[in-house]
Amino acid sequence: MRLERRLLLNAIVSVPLIWLIVFLPAGTFDYWQAWVFIAIMNACGLLTLAYFWRKDRSLLERRMRFAETDPAQKLIVALLYSLIVTILVMAARDHRMHWSSDVPLLVVLGDALLVAGSLVYFLVFRENSFAGATIRVSADQRVISSGPYAIVRHPLYVGLLVMAIGMPLALGSYWALLLVLPMFALVVWRLLNEEAFLAKSLPGYHQYQQTVRWRLIPGIF
């Protein structure tokens, strides 16, 4: 299937799906935090898509491949997607049941984290055209050690975790933040599995590991 068709199909499926995931458990459209959340996610996604449509369509091709082959990675990815959906549903349910107090400044902080996480994604994609959605090594792939990769070995997962923290805050829920903890554990499991694969399959990756010590958080991990 051509890239254009896949992107269109993805939009046709994902846009109404996110509406259902957020507004159905909220039980109302009177949920300004959700409207801002969806607007930010759509704007960041469209701007990123427009840039790489012009600059690097091969990256978009790689990002549209979702099927992992490794059993462990299949499980991790399924659990990660499930947790993201659960965070959104729990945050929306929180809005309906009024579990969290209304603190607009924290919602703004969550929105800022969404933008920051999206920016990290953009910088990673711009630096590394091989950043696919699945863990594999292309014939012409090389180790990337510049840009965000000069700071930590897995900046893409940094962006994911920043956005994961931002999502419940942006939707006005603080109880849903608790689900970020198992997400962090899954990300660590995924990146450790990924590093073992890359050290065996990608020439120069072991040397890169010696040069850039930190995986996610400089000075800590």
C-alpha positions, 0 to 999 in steps of 0.5 A: 500500500502506498504511503499516502494511503497508509497515512490517510487510513491511519488518520481515519482510524486514529482521529475518531478513536481518540475521541471515543477513548477520551470523550466516552468515559468522560461522558461529556463534550464539556471537557476543555482540557480534552479539547486542548489536549487533542488540538495539541496532539493533532497540531504537533503530529501534523507539523512533524508529518509535514516536515518529514513528508518534504524532507525524509519520506523513508522515515515515515515509511519506517514509522508506519511498520508496526509489526514486531517479530520478537515475542518479548517486544510484541508483548512490551508494545502491546502492554505499552499501547494498553497503558496509554489507552488506560491512562487516557480512559482513567483521566477522562473517568477522573474528569467525570467523577471529579477525583482530582481537584481542578488546578489549571496551572497543572493542566498547562504544565501537562500541555507544555510537556506534550509539546516538549515530548513532541519536540524531542520526537521531532529532534530524534527523527530529524537526527536519525532516519532509522528510528522506526517503530519496530526494532530492526537493523537495515542494511545501510543503517549506522550508529547515530551519536549526534544531536540528542543521541550524544546525551542519552542512548534512547532519546525517543523513549525520553520523549515518550515518557515526557508525553506520558507524564504530560497526558494525565496532567493535560487532561486534569487527572493526577490519579492517572499519573500513577500509571506512568510508573509501570510504563517506565518499567516497560520502557526500561524492559524494551530498551534493554532488550533493544540494546542487546539486539543492537549490540549484536546486530549493528556494527559500532553500537557497542563502542557507542555504549561505551561513549554515551553512558546514560540510557534515559536520564543523564547522571542517573540511568 
